[in-house]
């Protein structure tokens, strides 16, 4: 999905990458680390009984878990920021709710994401106690990871819902045909799938919080975390690759003649003015009145959401 997004902006439409594209690229790199690490993690003992594993495998499993936790926090932050920057780029400044909300949520997401990443890095003192402390041969302490996971998961779900719901009022206000409006809303609404996955991950944390066998019972939480991050990245890419979807399935995502005639991104951008010209002649006053309708032309950013739409006619 990220490759399609980059190709759409650079090769197909000849545009440069924006900050939201860079953020999603960083997110997919972090998610790729998670996906890669989960493979040797399973080979060393994730999903198997702790008491049947070699000591080296137990330590390696916990070490790889430590790596996944750090990259998970960082990837989630980058995906959320990518969506918010995408909103700022695509929606006009007249959509104050989207712009103000994006800046506020962006600040919260940045602070929350950095705090979560650093918490995962320094959750144990000393740091190697995370993967070596199980043997009882090293002195150290760790935070209450169960309590932390519950609080963080609840806040993360609330942030995801807020980010996905932020553009919906502005999208509902667009002067689009019903079909195109449903398509656009549908792409954004798919983002709520991530909330369902987050709730399923939260359910797996219940099992992990009660376990005496972490390598066995932590497997669902790890796999749901990796899956959640991957799905979040795909959902974040959907609105920005609509032009590709139009080319692949024009009958489904393309514009009909009626759409092109009646639809467009007109929200807060139309003005009607009157220009009066008076020509004095010997016969008397002749007044010519011309009504001029001016609509904001669609930018390249608008085309990501509404390709082939006509914004208005002068």
ABEGO torsion letter per residue (X at the ends): XAAAAAAAAAAAAGBBBBAAAAAAAAAAAAAAAAAAAAAAAAAAGBGBBAAABBAAAAAAAAAAAAAAAAAAAAAAAAAAAAAAAAAAAABBAABAAAAAAAAAAAAAAAAAAAAAAAAAAAABOBAAAAAAAAAGABBEBBBBAAAAAAAAAAAAAAAAAAAAAAAAAAAAABBBBAAAAAAAAAAAAAAAAAAAAAAAAAAAAAAAAABABAAAAAAAAAAAAAAAAAAAAAAAAAAAAAAAAAAABAAAABBBAAAAAABEBABGABBBBBBBBBBBBAAEBBBBBBBBBBBBBBBAAAAAABBGBBAEBX
